[in-house]
Amino acid sequence: MRAMSEQEEVFRAFTARADGHSRDAVVGAAANTMVNTLRQNHKTLGGALDELDDLVGRMKKILAERHYSEDGTRPVHNIIVPPLTRFD
């Protein structure tokens, strides 16, 4: 069995804690985590915004390519814990 990457370990912990909470609570917590991480890692607003733009662009691509059909519709079923999409 392969070892979990650090990103996968954090993702699994976050999804486990998020289970049972509202969509707004989960999205808010994820957004706050991203904002605080960017703030801590960039000395300038420009650097933080550039990285945020890159992350949002990659998130949009992942949504389009992995979670929606070519016609822009999502399958009817919901997956409780989606697969990890690596961001490195």
N, C-alpha and C positions, 0 to 999 in steps of 0.2 A: 504494500500500500504506500502511495506517495505521501510525502509530508505536505501539509497545507502551507500555502504561501502566507506571508503576513497579511496581505490584502484579503485573502480568502478567510483567514481567521477573524479579522475585524468585521468583514461582511457578515459572516455567520453569527457573530455575537450581536451585531446591530439588528439583523433580521429577527433573531430570537427575542430580543428585548422589544422590538416593534410589534411583534405579533399581539393582536388583540387591541391595539390602539387605533385611533381614527386616522384616516388618510391625512388630514390636516396636521395632526400631531407628528406623524412620521415624516412627512415632507418638510415641516418646519424644523424638526430636529436634524434632518439631513442637510438642509440649507444652512442652518446655523453652524453645523460642523464644518461644512465647506468654507463658509465665510471666515470663520475663526482660523482654520488651517491656512487659508490664503493670506490672511492678515499677519499671521505669525511668520510666514515664510517669505514675505516681500517687504522691502523697506519703502517702496513707492507704490502709490495707488495705481500708476500705469502698469507696473509689473503684475500686480494682483489682478487687474482687469484683463490684461492680456492672457494670463493663465485661465481666468474664468471663461473668457471667450473661447479658448481652446477646449476646455472641458465641456461647455455647453454644446459646441459644435460636434464633439465626439458623442455626447449623449444623444443628440438628435439623429446622428447617423446610426447609432445602435438601435434606437427606437424604430427607425424606418427599416433597417435591414433585418433585424432579428425578432421584432415583436409585432409587426404589422404585415399584412399581405400587400402585394403590389398595388391593389386597388385602394389601399389606405385604411382597410378595416382590420380590426383585431379579432382573433378567434374568440368564440363565445366563452370558452372555459377560462377560468382564472387559476393561475398557479400561485399557491400560497408562498412558496419560497422559490423565486426565480433563480436561474443559474447565475453564477458570478460572471460579470463581464470585466475582464482585467483592464485597468486604466494605466498600465505602465508600458 
